[in-house]
Amino acid sequence: MRGSLRLWWLPLAAGLLPAAAAIVAFGLAVSQGQFPACNPLLDGCVSISRAGRHDLPNIVFRALLLPGATLQAIAWLLAGSWLRRLGAPPDRPTKALPWLGLTAALFLLLYGTFLGTEGHGYQWMRRYGVVVYFGFTCIAMLIVGGAVQRLATPTRELRHAGMVLCVLVAALPLLGLVNATSPTYLRSEAAQEALGNITEWWGALVFTLFFVVLAWLWRRTDFEAALRARRD
C-alpha cells in the first residue's frame, strides 16, 4: 500500500514552537514578578535567555523549544531534497545544507537543555551556542533563498517568495552589525545591553518568519513524503 504525507506543517511548527516558547516564558516571568512588563522588541528590557531561565517559565520554555529544535533539524535535512525536486542543481551549498542546519539545530538543543543551569558549561553555551545557532542558521537560510532565486523556471510566487527569503537573510547581518558597532554610538553599558536584547528578539523573529515562508513554499509546491506499507 502507498500513501503520501504533506510536509508543510513541519517547518511551520519548527518556526512557531521556539517563538511560542519565548513569548509564553516571557509572559509567565512577568506574571511572577521576575521583571516588569515591557515590550522586548522595542525596549530591550530582557533577553530571551533571561525570560526563560527560572522556575515555571524555564520548564515551559524548554518543553516548547526542544521539540521545535528537533523539527528544525528534520526540516533542514529535507530542505535539500525539496530544492532538488524544484530543479536546483546538487551543488556544494545544497549538499552542505543538511549538515549546516543539523549543526544549528544541535546547538539550539544544547542551549535549551542547559538554560537555567549554572557554571562554566552554561556560560559557554550562552556565549558560543547561540552564536553558532544564529550563524549556521543564517548560512542555511542564505542557501535556500539563493537556490529558490536561481531556479531555471520559477513561477511568480516562487520568485516573490525567494525575494522575501533573501530580505530576511539580509536582515540578520544588519542586526549583527548594529549590535557589534553599538559601543561606537552608545556610551552606556545599559543601553548597549538593551540594544543587544532588541537585536536578539528581532533575530529570533526573522528565523520564525523564514520557517513560516518555507512552510508556505512547501505547501504551494506540494512537497510530500511517500509512505509505503508492505503486505506479508
URBEL-V578349 format. One record per residue. N is the residue number from 1. RES is the residue in one letter. PSI is psi as a letter, one per 40 degrees, with the letter a starting at -180 (* if undefined). D_LAST is the distance of its C-alpha to the last C-alpha in whole Angstrom. Layout:
N,RES,PSI,D_LAST
N,RES,PSI,D_LAST
This chain:
1,M,i,11
2,R,i,15
3,G,a,18
4,S,i,21
5,L,h,23
6,R,i,27
7,L,e,28
8,W,d,32
9,W,d,32
10,L,d,31
11,P,d,35
12,L,d,36
13,A,d,35
14,A,d,36
15,G,d,40
16,L,d,41
17,L,d,39
18,P,d,42
19,A,d,45
20,A,d,44
21,A,d,44
22,A,d,48
23,I,d,49
24,V,d,48
25,A,d,49
26,F,d,52
27,G,d,53
28,L,d,52
29,A,d,55
30,V,d,57
31,S,d,57
32,Q,e,58
33,G,e,61
34,Q,d,59
35,F,i,61
36,P,i,63
37,A,i,61
38,C,i,61
39,N,h,59
40,P,d,58
41,L,d,57
42,L,d,61
43,D,d,63
44,G,f,61
45,C,d,61
46,V,i,58
47,S,i,56
48,I,d,52
49,S,d,52
50,R,d,55
51,A,d,53
52,G,f,50
53,R,d,52
54,H,i,53
55,D,a,52
56,L,d,49
57,P,d,49
58,N,d,48
59,I,d,45
60,V,d,44
61,F,d,45
62,R,d,42
63,A,d,40
64,L,d,40
65,L,d,40
66,L,d,38
67,P,d,35
68,G,d,37
69,A,d,37
70,T,d,33
71,L,d,33
72,Q,d,35
73,A,d,34
74,I,d,30
75,A,d,32
76,W,d,34
77,L,d,31
78,L,e,30
79,A,d,33
80,G,d,34
81,S,d,30
82,W,d,32
83,L,d,35
84,R,d,34
85,R,d,32
86,L,e,35
87,G,e,37
88,A,h,38
89,P,i,39
90,P,g,37
91,D,a,40
92,R,d,41
93,P,d,42
94,T,d,38
95,K,d,37
96,A,e,39
97,L,d,38
98,P,d,35
99,W,d,37
100,L,d,40
101,G,d,38
102,L,d,36
103,T,d,39
104,A,d,41
105,A,d,38
106,L,d,39
107,F,d,42
108,L,d,42
109,L,d,40
110,L,d,42
111,Y,d,45
112,G,d,43
113,T,d,43
114,F,e,46
115,L,h,48
116,G,e,50
117,T,i,51
118,E,i,54
119,G,a,55
120,H,d,55
121,G,d,51
122,Y,d,51
123,Q,d,54
124,W,d,52
125,M,d,49
126,R,d,52
127,R,d,54
128,Y,d,51
129,G,d,48
130,V,d,49
131,V,d,50
132,V,d,47
133,Y,d,45
134,F,d,47
135,G,d,48
136,F,d,45
137,T,d,43
138,C,d,46
139,I,d,46
140,A,d,42
141,M,d,43
142,L,d,46
143,I,d,43
144,V,d,41
145,G,d,44
146,G,d,46
147,A,d,42
148,V,d,42
149,Q,d,46
150,R,e,45
151,L,i,43
152,A,d,44
153,T,g,43
154,P,i,43
155,T,i,44
156,R,d,47
157,E,d,44
158,L,d,43
159,R,d,46
160,H,d,48
161,A,d,45
162,G,d,45
163,M,d,49
164,V,d,48
165,L,d,46
166,C,d,49
167,V,d,52
168,L,d,50
169,V,d,49
170,A,d,53
171,A,d,54
172,L,d,52
173,P,d,55
174,L,d,58
175,L,d,57
176,G,d,57
177,L,d,60
178,V,d,62
179,N,d,61
180,A,d,62
181,T,e,65
182,S,d,66
183,P,e,69
184,T,d,71
185,Y,e,71
186,L,h,71
187,R,d,73
188,S,h,72
189,E,d,69
190,A,d,68
191,A,d,68
192,Q,d,66
193,E,d,63
194,A,d,63
195,L,d,62
196,G,d,60
197,N,d,58
198,I,d,58
199,T,d,57
200,E,d,54
201,W,d,53
202,W,d,53
203,G,d,51
204,A,d,48
205,L,d,49
206,V,d,48
207,F,d,45
208,T,d,44
209,L,d,45
210,F,d,43
211,F,d,40
212,V,d,41
213,V,d,42
214,L,d,38
215,A,d,36
216,W,d,38
217,L,d,38
218,W,d,34
219,R,d,34
220,R,d,36
221,T,e,34
222,D,f,31
223,F,h,29
224,E,i,26
225,A,h,23
226,A,h,19
227,L,h,16
228,R,h,13
229,A,h,10
230,R,h,6
231,R,h,4
232,D,*,0
